[in-house]
């Protein structure tokens, strides 16, 4: 079973059923199958081979879904990225993954040419309909073919060859504690196993309509597509959650039944009276350990007919556990028990694996990643020999408590990663960007709990000479280089930062000054 077989089977069972909705666009399963098949054939004609990496850098759109499914059908590996990724990070990921193709929008400022120039493996660039006049503002280097979106959807004969389920399906880049994004390698087997277990406990059916405002570069958003395809359901794609009232109208108009949320989105929705709407929501999901129990309580009051699934997962295995809705009142702070086909343990201080107690969470299952791309040493830190010969277990780096009934409780992260707006933020990555500014002598990025954001990202700086940088300059520089969710929400200048005996900044001892100097 391959992840794109979900589309094949649902298209056979109900070709005229609605698969995708985005604004005025509506695609049936038959139309989605045909478009992704043609896209795959053109990739193969352009020389994309089994196992090659294809970066898809698009907003939530019909074009993004076709590109992702077409890449998989061609036997290649999807590398989903958000449209707000800046040129420097895009260049790094294209180069690190050795991607042979890029699907994107043309950049009017000419940065696309600069990016492609620095990535010698790229041979094909596909520009979507939103692109400027169908071609980049600056010509790309020789040897790179530029294809329009329409040309990728013309009739073409599919190429030969088909991957098997242990082949790589996706490289999902996620922030790492080293400051550089790391590519999580997921096989078709990994992704099918995860989607199957999740779809089973959510009880998805062809009657479901799932809204997805989460970016497809975020695995939580990406899997909404796979869950719908597996069930023969429909996905309503939206690009942003800026206007909750507009989203509420869509929920009502499209009779949405599945609502995946992160804390920020939940807080925005809860500013409105959901009971005043004629909503068909059957279930609400949240993933990650930072979802406030107050949000869950309020949502349940506003959506009394919906089942709420509190869940835990990480990109390295997609999903681990879920709390059955009937247990929310009994143990509201738990993220539940392992989903089907997954086993969990905690590693104690001596490294012994136990089924209950407290320690680092360890995961066993077909959903566990293949490793980190081109990072054997990093992989060895997280994938370690298992209980039985020849297997590997995932050591998550998260501290958990498992009670005698098998229910799981998140305690803390073992590293300094932050979660803001539902996405992981590497303090080191943000610090590296701030260090690019002249006069910065020290910087520590730390989080403070925030009911809306999950973590309020703060940057604490020392500069020389004092006063040579303003809060606005630091904020503007970060906004130019980083994705929105990574930009610090507050900048603080201090006289000195605490350091370890070796001279490194001790982030854990950094304190926020009593007066917050800047926020937005």
Backbone torsions as a table, in degrees:
resi	resn	phi	psi	omega
1	UNK	NA	129.1	177.2
2	UNK	-110.4	156.9	-173.7
3	UNK	-63.1	-34.9	179.8
4	UNK	-80.6	-6.4	173.0
5	UNK	-64.5	-23.1	175.2
6	UNK	-56.0	-42.1	178.5
7	UNK	-65.4	-45.9	-177.8
8	UNK	-57.3	-47.9	-176.0
9	UNK	-67.6	-40.9	-180.0
10	UNK	-70.5	-34.4	177.7
11	UNK	-67.8	-34.9	176.5
12	UNK	-68.2	-41.1	-175.9
13	UNK	-77.1	-27.0	-178.8
14	UNK	-157.3	71.2	-174.2
15	UNK	-58.6	-30.3	-176.4
16	UNK	-91.2	-4.8	177.8
17	UNK	-65.0	150.0	-179.6
18	UNK	-75.2	126.5	180.0
19	UNK	-101.4	-46.1	-173.9
20	UNK	-132.6	142.1	171.6
21	UNK	-131.2	128.9	173.5
22	UNK	-146.4	104.9	-175.3
23	UNK	59.3	-128.5	179.7
24	UNK	-79.0	-11.0	-177.7
25	UNK	-79.2	134.9	175.6
26	UNK	-138.7	123.5	-179.3
27	UNK	-117.3	132.4	173.3
28	UNK	-79.5	169.0	176.6
29	UNK	-62.6	-38.2	178.6
30	UNK	-63.3	-42.9	-179.3
31	UNK	-67.0	-40.0	178.7
32	UNK	-65.9	-39.9	178.0
33	UNK	-63.4	-45.1	-178.9
34	UNK	-64.7	-44.8	-178.0
35	UNK	-64.4	-44.2	-179.0
36	UNK	-68.8	-32.4	177.3
37	UNK	-66.0	-43.0	178.6
38	UNK	-66.5	-41.3	178.0
39	UNK	-59.9	-42.9	179.2
40	UNK	-61.5	-43.7	-178.8
41	UNK	-62.3	-40.7	179.7
42	UNK	-69.7	-34.7	173.9
43	UNK	-60.0	-45.9	-179.5
44	UNK	-64.5	-39.8	176.7
45	UNK	-61.0	-31.4	-179.6
46	UNK	-82.8	1.8	176.6
47	UNK	98.3	6.7	177.0
48	UNK	-74.6	125.4	-174.0
49	UNK	-114.8	167.3	178.2
50	UNK	-52.3	127.4	179.1
51	UNK	90.7	-12.0	176.8
52	UNK	-67.3	151.5	179.8
53	UNK	-97.5	136.5	178.1
54	UNK	-125.5	118.4	178.2
55	UNK	-85.6	125.7	176.6
56	UNK	-113.2	105.2	-177.0
57	UNK	-113.1	85.5	-175.9
58	UNK	-141.3	157.4	170.8
59	UNK	-69.8	166.9	172.9
60	UNK	-57.2	119.6	-175.3
61	UNK	-166.2	165.0	173.9
62	UNK	-60.4	-39.7	-179.4
63	UNK	-62.3	-38.0	179.6
64	UNK	-64.0	-45.1	-178.5
65	UNK	-64.9	-43.6	177.8
66	UNK	-60.4	-42.2	-179.3
67	UNK	-63.5	-44.1	-179.0
68	UNK	-65.1	-47.7	-179.1
69	UNK	-68.8	-37.5	177.9
70	UNK	-64.4	-39.4	177.2
71	UNK	-61.6	-45.4	179.1
72	UNK	-63.4	-41.3	179.5
73	UNK	-65.0	-27.7	177.4
74	UNK	-77.9	-3.9	-178.5
75	UNK	85.8	5.8	-178.5
76	UNK	-91.4	-179.6	-173.9
77	UNK	-112.3	127.2	179.5
78	UNK	-81.3	139.9	173.2
79	UNK	-127.2	88.1	-176.2
80	UNK	-78.5	133.4	177.7
81	UNK	-133.9	150.2	177.7
82	UNK	-77.5	156.0	-177.4
83	UNK	-69.8	-18.0	-177.7
84	UNK	-88.6	-0.4	177.9
85	UNK	-61.2	127.8	-177.8
86	UNK	-76.4	165.4	-172.6
87	UNK	-57.3	-40.2	-176.5
88	UNK	-63.3	-43.6	-179.8
89	UNK	-71.6	-39.4	176.5
90	UNK	-59.2	-43.9	178.5
91	UNK	-60.8	-44.8	-179.9
92	UNK	-59.2	-46.8	-175.8
93	UNK	-71.1	-40.7	175.6
94	UNK	-58.7	-43.8	-177.9
95	UNK	-71.8	-44.3	-178.0
96	UNK	-64.2	-40.7	-179.1
97	UNK	-81.0	-10.4	-175.2
98	UNK	54.6	43.9	-178.4
99	UNK	-64.4	139.5	179.2
100	UNK	-96.8	-14.2	-178.1
101	UNK	-143.8	151.9	178.8
102	UNK	-134.8	126.8	174.3
103	UNK	-108.1	120.3	-172.0
104	UNK	-159.1	180.0	170.1
105	UNK	-97.2	148.9	177.0
106	UNK	-64.3	142.6	178.6
107	UNK	-103.4	113.9	-174.9
108	UNK	-62.5	-22.4	-177.9
109	UNK	-83.8	2.0	176.3
110	UNK	83.0	4.9	-177.9
111	UNK	-68.5	-23.7	179.6
112	UNK	-59.4	-43.3	179.5
113	UNK	-62.0	-40.9	179.2
114	UNK	-64.7	-41.9	179.4
115	UNK	-62.0	-50.5	-176.8
116	UNK	-64.9	-35.2	178.2
117	UNK	-58.6	-33.2	-176.4
118	UNK	-90.8	2.6	-177.4
119	UNK	-125.9	87.5	-171.8
120	UNK	-65.0	-20.3	-178.3
121	UNK	-75.1	-22.1	-176.5
122	UNK	-68.7	124.2	179.4
123	UNK	-119.1	-15.4	-176.6
124	UNK	-138.1	133.6	173.5
125	UNK	-124.6	122.9	178.3
126	UNK	-106.4	125.4	-178.1
127	UNK	-105.5	130.8	-175.4
128	UNK	-80.7	169.9	-175.5
129	UNK	-58.7	-25.8	179.7
130	UNK	-76.0	-3.9	-175.5
131	UNK	-71.1	160.8	-176.9
132	UNK	-74.7	107.0	172.9
133	UNK	56.6	20.2	174.5
134	UNK	75.9	6.4	179.2
135	UNK	-149.0	153.1	-179.3
136	UNK	-67.2	153.2	-178.9
137	UNK	-63.8	-30.6	179.2
138	UNK	-120.4	132.9	-179.8
139	UNK	-57.4	143.4	178.7
140	UNK	-85.5	165.0	-175.3
141	UNK	-64.0	156.5	176.7
142	UNK	-57.3	145.1	179.6
143	UNK	95.1	-7.2	178.6
144	UNK	-106.2	123.4	176.8
145	UNK	-88.9	132.9	175.7
146	UNK	-106.8	120.8	-178.3
147	UNK	-115.4	138.5	175.1
148	UNK	-79.4	160.2	179.9
149	UNK	-62.8	-44.0	-178.1
150	UNK	-59.6	-37.7	-179.3
151	UNK	-65.6	-27.7	-179.3
152	UNK	-76.0	-13.1	-177.2
153	UNK	-109.9	8.0	173.5
154	UNK	-74.8	161.8	-176.6
155	UNK	-62.2	137.0	-179.7
156	UNK	-156.5	149.0	-179.8
157	UNK	-81.7	128.4	179.4
158	UNK	-66.1	146.4	179.2
159	UNK	-78.6	172.5	-179.6
160	UNK	-85.6	166.1	174.9
161	UNK	95.8	140.9	-178.9
162	UNK	-146.4	131.6	178.7
163	UNK	-68.6	168.5	172.2
164	UNK	-113.9	171.5	-166.8
165	UNK	-69.4	-15.5	176.5
166	UNK	-87.2	-5.2	177.5
167	UNK	-70.1	154.1	179.3
168	UNK	-67.8	133.9	177.2
169	UNK	-108.7	-36.5	-173.7
170	UNK	-146.6	145.3	166.2
171	UNK	-116.1	111.4	180.0
172	UNK	-109.0	113.8	-177.1
173	UNK	-83.2	130.5	-179.3
174	UNK	-133.7	149.3	-178.4
175	UNK	-60.9	141.3	179.7
176	UNK	-120.3	161.2	-178.1
177	UNK	-68.7	-13.2	177.5
178	UNK	-81.7	-10.3	-179.6
179	UNK	98.8	-21.7	177.9
180	UNK	-100.4	139.1	176.8
181	UNK	-60.0	144.9	179.2
182	UNK	-118.4	140.4	-177.1
183	UNK	-91.6	115.5	178.0
184	UNK	-84.4	121.1	-177.8
185	UNK	-89.7	118.7	179.8
186	UNK	-122.2	128.5	178.4
187	UNK	-86.4	168.8	173.4
188	UNK	-58.3	-40.8	179.4
189	UNK	-60.0	-44.7	177.6
190	UNK	-56.1	-48.6	-172.4
191	UNK	-74.8	-37.9	177.2
192	UNK	-65.5	-42.5	179.6
193	UNK	-60.6	-45.4	-179.5
194	UNK	-64.9	-48.6	-177.8
195	UNK	-63.3	-35.7	179.7
196	UNK	-65.1	-47.2	-179.4
197	UNK	-65.4	-42.2	-179.7
198	UNK	-65.6	-47.4	-179.3
199	UNK	-60.7	-33.0	-179.9
200	UNK	-68.0	-44.7	-177.4
201	UNK	-78.4	-23.8	173.7
202	UNK	-80.1	-15.4	179.3
203	UNK	58.0	46.9	178.2
204	UNK	-65.4	142.4	179.4
205	UNK	-135.4	169.9	177.1
206	UNK	-60.6	-18.1	179.9
207	UNK	-81.6	-9.3	-178.5
208	UNK	-72.7	145.0	171.3
209	UNK	-126.0	113.2	-174.5
210	UNK	-105.1	125.5	174.6
211	UNK	-90.4	139.3	-179.7
212	UNK	-132.0	103.7	173.6
213	UNK	-101.3	-2.2	179.8
214	UNK	-81.3	139.5	-177.6
215	UNK	-62.1	143.6	179.6
216	UNK	-69.3	-13.8	174.8
217	UNK	-77.1	-13.6	179.9
218	UNK	-97.2	124.2	-170.4
219	UNK	-59.4	-29.4	176.3
220	UNK	-60.9	-40.8	177.0
221	UNK	-73.0	-42.8	-178.9
222	UNK	-58.7	-42.3	-176.1
223	UNK	-71.6	-17.3	174.7
224	UNK	-61.9	-34.3	177.1
225	UNK	-65.4	-48.1	-176.5
226	UNK	-66.8	-37.6	178.3
227	UNK	-63.4	-41.6	179.4
228	UNK	-67.0	-45.4	-179.3
229	UNK	-61.2	-39.7	-179.2
230	UNK	-62.4	-38.0	-176.7
231	UNK	-90.1	-10.0	-172.7
232	UNK	74.5	25.5	-178.2
233	UNK	-90.4	-174.6	-177.8
234	UNK	-116.1	145.4	176.3
235	UNK	-117.8	130.5	173.0
236	UNK	-101.6	114.3	-177.5
237	UNK	-93.0	131.8	172.8
238	UNK	-130.9	152.5	-173.7
239	UNK	-94.0	-19.6	-175.8
240	UNK	-157.9	166.0	179.3
241	UNK	-119.3	30.2	-174.1
242	UNK	-66.8	-35.0	-176.3
243	UNK	-117.6	89.8	-177.9
244	UNK	-56.8	-33.4	-179.6
245	UNK	-63.2	-36.4	177.4
246	UNK	-68.0	-38.9	177.5
247	UNK	-63.8	-40.1	178.7
248	UNK	-61.9	-38.1	177.3
249	UNK	-63.7	-38.8	178.9
250	UNK	-67.6	-42.9	178.7
251	UNK	-55.6	-40.4	-177.9
252	UNK	-75.2	-48.3	-175.3
253	UNK	-64.5	-40.5	-175.7
254	UNK	-91.9	2.8	-178.5
255	UNK	52.0	50.9	-178.6
256	UNK	-63.4	134.5	179.5
257	UNK	-110.3	-23.7	-178.1
258	UNK	-118.0	126.1	-174.6
259	UNK	-127.9	94.6	174.9
260	UNK	-81.2	133.8	-174.7
261	UNK	-131.6	156.6	163.3
262	UNK	-119.7	164.7	-174.5
263	UNK	-52.5	-40.9	-178.6
264	UNK	-60.0	-45.2	-178.3
265	UNK	-66.6	-40.0	179.1
266	UNK	-62.0	-44.3	-179.4
267	UNK	-62.0	-38.7	178.4
268	UNK	-65.9	-43.4	-179.8
269	UNK	-62.8	-38.4	-174.3
270	UNK	-71.7	-5.8	173.6
271	UNK	-78.1	-7.3	-178.7
272	UNK	-114.6	159.2	177.3
273	UNK	-87.1	97.4	-177.1
274	UNK	-69.9	-25.5	-178.6
275	UNK	-69.8	-17.5	179.4
276	UNK	-80.6	-7.3	-178.5
277	UNK	-100.6	152.9	175.5
278	UNK	-91.8	85.2	-174.5
279	UNK	-103.2	145.9	-178.9
280	UNK	-110.2	18.7	-173.4
281	UNK	-61.3	123.2	-179.9
282	UNK	-93.4	-36.0	179.7
283	UNK	-148.1	152.2	174.8
284	UNK	-124.7	138.3	178.1
285	UNK	-123.4	150.6	170.3
286	UNK	-138.6	147.3	179.6
287	UNK	-132.8	148.4	-176.7
288	UNK	101.3	157.2	-172.1
289	UNK	-86.2	-4.4	-170.9
290	UNK	-99.3	8.9	-177.7
291	UNK	-73.3	116.8	-175.1
292	UNK	-63.0	136.7	177.8
293	UNK	-64.2	-25.5	177.8
294	UNK	-65.5	-36.3	176.9
295	UNK	-64.4	-43.7	-179.0
296	UNK	-60.3	-46.2	-179.0
297	UNK	-60.9	-45.7	-177.9
298	UNK	-66.8	-39.6	179.3
299	UNK	-65.4	-39.2	179.1
300	UNK	-65.4	-34.8	177.6
301	UNK	-68.9	-38.0	-178.0
302	UNK	-80.0	-26.0	-178.5
303	UNK	-124.7	70.0	-172.3
304	UNK	-64.3	-20.7	-178.2
305	UNK	-94.2	-1.4	-178.6
306	UNK	-96.0	146.7	174.2
307	UNK	-94.6	133.8	-177.1
308	UNK	-106.4	124.6	179.7
309	UNK	-109.4	108.5	174.4
310	UNK	-88.7	126.1	-169.5
311	UNK	-133.3	166.0	174.3
312	UNK	-134.8	138.9	176.4
313	UNK	-164.1	174.6	174.7
314	UNK	-152.1	155.1	-173.3
315	UNK	-54.4	-33.8	-174.8
316	UNK	-65.8	-12.1	175.8
317	UNK	-149.9	9.4	-178.5
318	UNK	67.4	-74.0	-175.5
319	UNK	-135.6	146.4	-179.4
320	UNK	-117.5	-49.0	-169.4
321	UNK	-146.5	165.6	172.0
322	UNK	-149.5	149.5	177.5
323	UNK	-96.7	118.5	177.1
324	UNK	-54.7	135.6	-176.0
325	UNK	-53.5	-29.9	-178.9
326	UNK	-74.3	-3.3	178.9
327	UNK	-102.3	-0.4	-176.1
328	UNK	-60.3	-39.9	-179.4
329	UNK	-77.1	-26.2	-177.1
330	UNK	-78.6	-45.1	-176.9
331	UNK	-140.4	72.7	-172.8
332	UNK	-64.4	-21.4	-178.1
333	UNK	-93.9	1.4	-179.8
334	UNK	-86.3	149.7	171.4
335	UNK	-101.8	18.0	167.8
336	UNK	89.8	-158.5	178.9
337	UNK	-109.7	164.3	178.5
338	UNK	-58.6	143.1	174.7
339	UNK	-73.0	170.7	-179.5
340	UNK	-55.2	143.2	175.9
341	UNK	71.1	20.7	177.0
342	UNK	-133.9	139.1	172.5
343	UNK	-121.6	145.5	-179.6
344	UNK	-129.1	151.8	177.6
345	UNK	-142.3	166.8	167.6
346	UNK	-117.7	136.6	176.2
347	UNK	-93.4	120.3	-178.6
348	UNK	-78.6	-175.0	-175.9
349	UNK	-61.8	-23.7	179.4
350	UNK	-93.2	1.9	179.1
351	UNK	84.8	5.7	179.3
352	UNK	-79.4	138.3	179.1
353	UNK	-87.6	130.9	-179.2
354	UNK	-131.1	150.7	-179.3
355	UNK	-82.3	-16.4	176.0
356	UNK	-144.2	167.1	-176.2
357	UNK	111.0	-161.5	-177.0
358	UNK	-126.4	141.9	178.9
359	UNK	165.7	-167.4	179.3
360	UNK	-71.8	131.8	-179.3
361	UNK	-71.7	132.3	-179.4
362	UNK	-124.5	136.0	-171.9
363	UNK	-122.0	138.5	176.8
364	UNK	-126.6	126.0	179.0
365	UNK	168.8	167.3	-180.0
366	UNK	-70.1	-12.4	179.7
367	UNK	-83.1	-8.5	-176.6
368	UNK	-71.1	132.0	-175.8
369	UNK	-54.1	163.9	174.5
370	UNK	-78.7	-21.0	-178.4
371	UNK	140.4	-173.7	176.6
372	UNK	-97.6	135.5	-175.7
373	UNK	-59.1	125.1	175.4
374	UNK	52.4	36.0	-178.4
375	UNK	-142.5	68.3	-175.9
376	UNK	-62.4	-35.9	-179.4
377	UNK	-69.2	-41.4	177.0
378	UNK	-65.4	-41.5	178.2
379	UNK	-58.4	-41.9	-178.2
380	UNK	-65.9	-22.7	177.6
381	UNK	-72.7	-27.1	-174.5
382	UNK	-109.6	-29.9	177.0
383	UNK	-105.4	116.5	-175.2
384	UNK	-129.3	159.2	-178.8
385	UNK	-51.7	141.6	-173.2
386	UNK	-97.1	-160.2	-177.0
387	UNK	-76.1	-25.0	-176.5
388	UNK	-124.5	153.1	-176.0
389	UNK	-56.7	135.3	173.0
390	UNK	87.1	-5.3	-178.9
391	UNK	-104.4	161.4	177.1
392	UNK	-126.7	143.5	177.9
393	UNK	-109.7	151.9	178.8
394	UNK	-95.8	118.4	173.6
395	UNK	-93.7	114.4	-165.9
396	UNK	-78.6	-23.7	-172.5
397	UNK	81.1	6.0	177.2
398	UNK	-110.3	137.3	178.5
399	UNK	-90.7	128.9	-177.1
400	UNK	-131.7	158.7	167.1
401	UNK	-117.8	132.8	176.5
402	UNK	-116.9	123.2	-176.9
403	UNK	-82.5	179.1	-175.2
404	UNK	-66.4	-21.7	177.2
405	UNK	-87.9	-1.4	178.7
406	UNK	90.1	7.2	178.9
407	UNK	-81.6	140.8	-172.4
408	UNK	-103.4	140.5	179.2
409	UNK	-133.1	122.4	177.3
410	UNK	-70.5	134.3	178.9
411	UNK	-106.4	-55.7	-178.3
412	UNK	-170.4	162.2	171.7
413	UNK	-83.9	142.1	-179.0
414	UNK	-80.1	-19.3	175.3
415	UNK	-110.8	-164.5	-173.9
416	UNK	-101.6	14.7	-178.6
417	UNK	-59.5	144.4	177.9
418	UNK	-113.0	152.7	171.3
419	UNK	-114.7	119.5	178.2
420	UNK	-133.0	129.3	-179.2
421	UNK	55.7	33.8	175.5
422	UNK	82.6	1.7	-177.7
423	UNK	-125.3	153.6	-176.5
424	UNK	-80.8	135.8	179.0
425	UNK	-119.0	125.9	175.1
426	UNK	-89.4	114.6	176.5
427	UNK	-54.1	-39.8	-178.0
428	UNK	-61.9	-39.9	-179.3
429	UNK	-64.1	-41.8	179.0
430	UNK	-68.5	-41.0	179.1
431	UNK	-61.4	-41.3	179.7
432	UNK	-60.2	-37.5	179.0
433	UNK	-68.4	-42.9	-179.3
434	UNK	-66.6	-34.2	178.2
435	UNK	-63.4	-16.7	178.1
436	UNK	-69.1	-18.5	-178.6
437	UNK	-76.8	139.0	178.1
438	UNK	-65.3	138.9	176.5
439	UNK	94.3	-11.5	179.9
440	UNK	-77.1	120.1	-179.4
441	UNK	-105.8	-17.0	177.8
442	UNK	-164.1	145.1	178.2
443	UNK	-152.2	139.5	174.2
444	UNK	-133.2	127.8	177.3
445	UNK	-103.6	121.9	-177.2
446	UNK	-135.1	161.7	-179.5
447	UNK	-113.7	149.5	170.0
448	UNK	-122.9	141.2	-177.0
449	UNK	-57.3	138.5	-179.8
450	UNK	-144.1	127.5	-175.1
451	UNK	-63.3	-30.3	-178.2
452	UNK	-86.7	-46.7	-172.5
453	UNK	-91.5	-17.7	-171.5
454	UNK	92.7	-60.2	171.3
455	UNK	-135.6	135.3	172.5
456	UNK	-89.1	115.0	-173.6
457	UNK	-83.9	121.4	179.7
458	UNK	-114.3	145.0	171.2
459	UNK	-118.3	124.2	-179.8
460	UNK	-111.8	122.5	-170.1
461	UNK	-124.7	152.6	161.8
462	UNK	-119.0	137.7	-179.7
463	UNK	-132.0	155.0	178.9
464	UNK	-137.9	121.5	0.2
465	UNK	-76.2	155.2	178.4
466	UNK	-55.9	138.0	178.8
467	UNK	85.4	1.0	-177.3
468	UNK	-77.4	-12.0	175.9
469	UNK	-127.5	148.7	175.9
470	UNK	-107.9	162.1	176.5
471	UNK	-57.9	-41.1	-178.1
472	UNK	-63.1	-38.7	179.3
473	UNK	-64.0	-43.1	179.8
474	UNK	-65.1	-45.6	-179.0
475	UNK	-62.5	-42.8	-178.9
476	UNK	-64.7	-41.1	178.7
477	UNK	-63.0	-44.4	179.0
478	UNK	-62.4	-41.7	-179.0
479	UNK	-66.2	-28.6	178.9
480	UNK	-73.4	-26.8	-171.1
481	UNK	-109.1	-34.3	-171.2
482	UNK	-104.3	156.8	170.1
483	UNK	-64.2	157.4	-173.4
484	UNK	-55.6	-43.2	-174.2
485	UNK	-70.3	-13.7	-179.9
486	UNK	-93.8	-14.5	-177.4
487	UNK	-69.2	126.8	178.8
488	UNK	-56.3	141.0	178.4
489	UNK	-87.6	-12.5	178.9
490	UNK	-148.8	140.6	177.7
491	UNK	-117.1	129.8	-179.7
492	UNK	-126.6	132.9	173.9
493	UNK	-104.2	132.7	179.6
494	UNK	-130.5	164.4	-179.7
495	UNK	-75.6	-31.8	-179.2
496	UNK	-157.3	160.0	178.4
497	UNK	-119.0	142.3	179.2
498	UNK	-66.3	143.1	-177.8
499	UNK	-130.8	156.9	176.7
500	UNK	-80.1	176.1	179.5
501	UNK	-62.7	-26.7	180.0
502	UNK	-84.2	-1.3	177.2
503	UNK	96.3	-3.0	179.0
504	UNK	-79.9	149.2	176.4
505	UNK	-65.5	129.7	-180.0
506	UNK	-92.6	91.6	-174.4
507	UNK	-58.8	-32.2	-176.2
508	UNK	-69.4	-20.2	-179.0
509	UNK	-100.5	-0.1	-179.9
510	UNK	-72.2	132.7	-179.9
511	UNK	-114.0	144.7	175.0
512	UNK	-76.0	128.4	177.3
513	UNK	-56.9	154.3	-176.2
514	UNK	-59.0	-35.5	-179.8
515	UNK	-106.3	120.2	178.5
516	UNK	-76.7	122.1	-171.4
517	UNK	-83.3	-23.3	-178.8
518	UNK	-158.5	138.9	175.6
519	UNK	-154.8	155.7	173.4
520	UNK	-153.8	NA	NA
